[in-house]
Amino acid sequence: MAERPEDLNLPNAVISRIIKEALPEGVNVSKEARSAIARAASVFVLYATSCANSFAVQAKRKTLAAGDVLAALEEMEFEQFVQSLRDSLEVYKKELKGKKEASEQRKRNRVEVTVEQQADGQSADAETGVVVEDSEEAEDGGVVVMETEN
């Protein structure tokens, strides 16, 4: 747990960015108001976390899940935000899945290239994609190093 209550506050830069995006251009917010919003946001996050933890404990889990947070928001009477948060969660999951699939595809491509290179008498470092091939014409003892394009 935090040693001081101030340690639980959200970073000022984050709060300032959220305020700037939420208000029309040209609206100024005093330092005092910004500080009050930061404290209110921190209290909200702590309260939502506590409520979500209650749902996790009831389910005999130690890890908070997205469903716990959504249930906590409903319990806190913030139902109007639940559907948009569900939608955002779905978008996030799809993006994560796309990134994972892209990463797996890159790994498959590396393996395919490496197999082809080995068939040609070349070898490649799977991490860097550097190709090493034996050659009698090389000046440094018979090894030529080339970069592959991924």
N, C-alpha and C positions, 0 to 999 in steps of 0.2 A: 504494500500500500504506500501511498505517497506520504512523505514526511511533513509537507506543508500543504495547506489548502490551495495555494497558488500553483502547485505542481499539477493540479488536476485541470487547470484551465487549458482551453484550446489555444493553439498558437495565434498571436495577433495578426500575422500575415494571412492566415486562413480566414479568420473572422473578417478582416478588411476586404478580402476578395469576395466573400459571400455577400457582404453588405453592398459592395460596389455593383455586383451583378444583379442584386435584388431591387435596387433603387434606380429611378430614372437618372440620366446624365445631368450633372449640374447640381445634384443634391449633396450637401455636405453633412457629415456626421461628426459631432464633437467627440473628443477623446473620451470624455466621461460616458457618453452614450455608447460608444464602441466597447468600452470596458464593461458596461452593464449588459450589453448583448452577449459578450464573451462569457460572462458569468452565468447568464441565463442559459446559454447553449450548453455549457459544461454541466449545469444542474440537470438539464433535460437529458443529456447523454447518460449521466450517472443514474438517473431515475429509470430511464428506458432499459439500461443494462441490468439494474436490480430486478425490474419486473421480468425481463427475459430470463434472468437466472432462476427466478422462481419457477418458471415453466420447465426449465431444464432439470431442476432438482425434482420436481414432481414426476418427470419422466425418468428419473434415476440416471441422469447423464451429467457429466462434468463439463461438456462442451456446449456452448450456446450455438444453436442453429438459426438459420434465417427464419424458420417457422416460429421459433421462440420470440424473436424480435417483432415479427408481424403480430403475433398473439398479444405481446406486451403492448403494442401500439393500440390495438383494439381495446384492451383492458384500461388503458390510459385515456380512452375516449378520443383517439385520433383516427377513427375509422376512415375518414375522408382521404387519408394519405396511404392507406394500405394497398389499394388497387394500383396506384401509380408506382409504389415501391415494388409490388409483385412484378409489374411490367419491366421496371428497371433491372430487377434481379434476373428476369428471363433474358434480357438483352445482354447482361453481364455474363451469364452462363454460356450463351451462344458465342460471344466473343472469346471466352476462355476456351471453349471447345474448338473454335476455329484456330486459335493460336496453337493448341495442343496438336491438332491434326497437321498444321503446317510444319511444326517441329518434327513430328514423326515422319512426314514426307521428306524433309531435308535429310533426316537420318537414313531413310531408305535409299535416297539418291546417293548419299555418300557410300553406302555399302555397295550399291550397284556399280558405281564408278570404280571403287576399290577392286571389286571382283573382275571387272573388265581390264583394269590396269594390271592385275596379277596375271591374267591370261596373256597379256602383251609383254610380260617380263618386267613390269613396273611395280612399285609399291608406293603406297600413299599413307601419310599420317591421317587417321580418320578425323581427328580434331581440327587440324589446320588445312587439310586438303593439299598439302605439299606432296608432289610426286617425286619419287626418287627412282631413277632407272640406271641400270648398268650400261656403260658405254666405254669402248676402248679409246675414244677420242677425247675424253674428259681429262683435264689437266690435274685435277686433285685426287687422283687415285682411282679413277673409273666411275665416279658418281656424278650425275647431272641432276640438279634440283630445278624443278619447274613448278610454278603455281598453276592450279587448275581453276577454271571458272565454275562457280556453283550457281 
